[in-house]
Amino acid sequence: MTKSKLLLEPGTLWNKVTQQTEYALNCGALHSIATEYELIGDRGINFVVRSVANLVRKDEAKKQQPQEKKSKKNPFLPYEEDLFVSDLSETHLCLLNKFNVVDHHLLIVTREFESQDNLLNLNDFQAIWTVLREIDGLAFYNGGAIAGASQPHKHLQLIPLPLISEGEKIPIAPAIAAAEFSDTIGTIPQFSFLHGLMKLDPSWGESPAQAGISSLECYHDLLRAVNLLHQEVDSDRLSGAYNLLFTREWMLLIARSQEHFHSISVNSLGFAGSLFVRNDEQRKIVKERGPLTILANVARSGKSVLK
């Protein structure tokens, strides 16, 4: 694949994000929803559980959109100009997440249609590192509908850190710190399901182009570790769904088996320690069964192939 030319001027992205957020809120394009949450501990991880009221308001906001917008199958072609933040490269641009429950939730979207079921490629990683160089955040990718992808058009996402103002920047930080490694691939003791972890070099962010090359190799290694990729990359698509999360310091990949536990939907953020519930019954399930049990039931069972 030919490397895409990067277009973002270094040091400009955060100002663009904050300015476009203010503009989009004022013109009504951005439905930023204040959240309430509680912390539910499970084996040393304080999971953030978001409240029902905010998800209901999100649903109501979607219902109130004009009919022509609701009938649009792909919200990224063309994208809503009031949500546009910046060009990132010749292949990717950055948008605000229209229905965000976390401030400054960003979407890193391909300019042309590519399937969310496709493998991530060099251009994808270079684009997200262009953002990570500017913003210390949690990047993530829902690889397929089973993994929580709500749109078929390929898009990565990024939420600035910390996820909440109290405690760890990311709820699973203690679990990441306790990971056990065999050579380059690590596993988290609290995760009783198929996953793999790799440490990244924070200095990669100084060069998104080089960071893209290095992180693409890590991504392939992790896919192999959870048996989703053969030795050679011989297809654009995989045979299974997965969630990918990474920061400037680590990359985590989880193989998925289903989208829901009972009625609770789980995407990448669930494996970062952030769950969403829609009613008291779901909240009760989280408290009684425990967040880690929920994650284990939507992930594939098994042990990673340590490298």
N, C-alpha and C positions, 0 to 999 in steps of 0.2 A: 504494500500500500504506500502511495506517495504521501509524504508528510504534508499536512495542511499548514499554510502560513498563519501565524498568530497575528491578530489585529489589535488586541487590547493594549493601550498605552499603560505601562506599569505605574502603579500608584494612583490610579484613577477610579478603580471599581467601587470602593466603598462609598465614595461621594455620590457616584451614580446610583447606587442602590438606595441610599437614604433619600436623595432628591426625588427619584422616581416613585419611591414608596409614598412620600408626602403628596406628590402630584396625583398618583393613582387613587389614594384615599379621598382626596378632595373632589375628584371627578366621578367617584363612585365605581371605578373599574376594579378596585381591590377591595375584597370583602375580608378584612382582617378581623379575626374573631378572638376576643379575649378569652383566655382559658382558665379553668380552675382544675386543680389536680390534688391528688394525695399520694404519699409515698407508701409503698407496700414492700416490705423487706422479704427477701428470699435468699438464703444461703450467702449472706454478705453483700447482696446487690439490692439497693434501694430503687425499686422500679417506680417510674413516674406513670401514674394512671390518670389519664385525662377524663374530665367529667362529661356526662351525657348532654347537658344543656347546650354546650358549645357545638356538639355534633348536630344536634337538632337545628340550631340556627344556621349551620352550614347547609343542611338539606333544604331549609326554607329559602335561603338565598338563591340556591340553584333553581328552585321551582319558580322564583320570581323573575328569572332571566327572560328576555324577549324570546318568543317562539322560534324565530329564525336562528338565534344563537343556540337554543337547546337542541335544535335538529341538526346542528353542525356535527359531523362525525369526527373531525380532526381539529381540535382547538389550536393546533400549532401551524396549520396550513390554511389560510394565513394566520399568523399569530395576532393577538389583540395588541395594537400599537401602544395603547396606554400602559401596558404591562412590560414593554420592552425596556431592558436595562442597558445592554451593550452588545456589540459584536465581540466575539471572543476569537474566532478564527474564520478561515474561509469555509469551514464546514459546520460551525456551531455558533449559537448565540445564547444570551442569558435573558431570562424572563423572570418576573415575579410570579410566585404561585398565587393564582387568583383567590383561592379559598384557603388562606393560610391560618393555621392555629398556632404557629410559632412565628415570631417576628423575623422578617427578612429571609423568608424561605425562598430559595432560588431554584429555578429549573435551568438545566444546561441541555439545550435542545438541538437536534440536527436540523440544518436548514432544509434539506430534502428528506422525504420520507424514508426512514429505515425502521424495521420492525423491532419492537421491544424484546422480541424473542431472539434477536441476533446476538452473537457474541459482541462484547465490547472490543474496540479496535484502538489502534494507536492514536487516531484523531480524537476519539472520545477521551482518552486519558490525558492527552495534551490539553484539551479544552478544560477539563475539570481541574488540572493542576494550574492552569492560568488563573482560575478562581481561588484555589487554595493558596497560591502565592500571595494573594491580596487579603484573604479572609481566613482566619483560623476557624475551621468548621468541620462538621461531620458530613462527608459525602456518602451518598448511597445510591443503589440501583436495585430496583425490583425486577428481577429477571424472569418475566412471564407472569401471566394472570394468577397462577397458583401462588406466586411469591408476593402478590399484592399489587401488581401493576394495574392501574385504572385506565391507562391510555395505550393504544397499540403503537404510537409513534415514539421512537427511541428518545428517552430523556433521562439524564442523571439528575440528582437533586443534591442540594447542599443547605444545611442549616448552620448558622454561626454558633460557635460555642461561647459560653456554656449553654446546655439545653435548658437548664433552669438556674435561678440565681443562687440556690442553696446547694451545699454538698459538692459532689464531684462535677466536673465539666460534662462528663458523660456517665450515666449511672453504672455502666459495666466497667468503668475504669479499674476498680479493685480486682475484678475477674481477669482483665487483660494483664494486670501486673502480676497475677499469680499463675499465668499460663506456663505450661510445661513444654519444652522444646526438644525435638529430636532433629538435630541439624537446623535447617531453616524453617521448618513447619512446626507450629505450636498448636496445642489444644488447651481449652479452658476446662479446669476440673468440674465446674458447676454445670457445664453443657454436656448432657448425656445423649447427644445426637451428633449427626455427621456434620463436621465443620473443620475449618483450618484457619490458622492465624499466622501472619508473617509480620515481622518488624520492618519498618521503612526508615530511611534516612531523612530526617527533617530538612537537611541541606538540599535535597532534591528540588524543593520549591524555588530555589534561586534560578533554576532553568526548567521551565515547564516542558520544553522540548525533550530534554534528557530525562526528566522525571516521567514523561509519558512512556518512553522506551523501557525504563527500569520497572515501572509499575505494571506495564503490560506483561512483562515476564513473570512478575509475582502473581498476577491474576491467573495466568495459565498454569502456574505451579499449584495454585490453590484449587483450581478446577480439577486438575489431575488428582490432587489429594483427596477430593470427595467423589472421585470416580465419575466426573462429568465430562472429562476430556481425555482423549487418547493421546499418545505421545506426540502426534503431529496435529496441527490445526488444519483439518481438511474439510471443514464445513463452516458456514456462517452461523449455524444453529446448533443447539445442544439437545440432548435427549431428555433433559430434566430442568426443572425450575430451581432458582437459587436466589438468595439475597446477598448482596455485596455491600460492605460498609468499610470506609477507610478515612483516616485522618492524615495529618502530616507524618505521623509516627507509626501507624500500623494499618494492616488490611485484614479483614475478617470475611470469610465466605461460608455460607450455610446452605446445604442442599435441602430443598423443600419437598414435602409430600402432599400438602393440602393447604388451602388458604385460610380455613376457619377451624377454630376449636369451639364446638357447639356453634353459637352464633357470633363469636368474637373473631373479627378479621385481624390478621397479623401481617404487617409488611416489614421492611427492613428495620424500621425504628423499634419494633418490638424486641429485636435482638440487640439493640443498643440500650434497652432498658426502658422503653417508652411505649406503653400500651394505651389503647383507646377503648372505652366502653360506652354503650349507647343507652343503657338502662340499669336499674338497680339489680336486676337479675344477673346481668353480665358482671357487674361489680362484685356481686356475691360469689360468682364462680371464680373470679380472680383471687379473691381473698381466701376462699375455702380450698381451692385446688392448688393455688400458688402460681405465680407468673412462669416459673421455670417448667412446671408441668405443662402449661399451655404451649410454651415454645417447643417442648419435646414432642408434643402431639401434632404440631404442624410441620416439623422438620423430619427429614429422613433419618432413620435409625442406622447405627453402624459406627465404625471407627475410621478415621481418616488414614490414608496411606502416608505415613510419616516419611519425610525425605531426609 
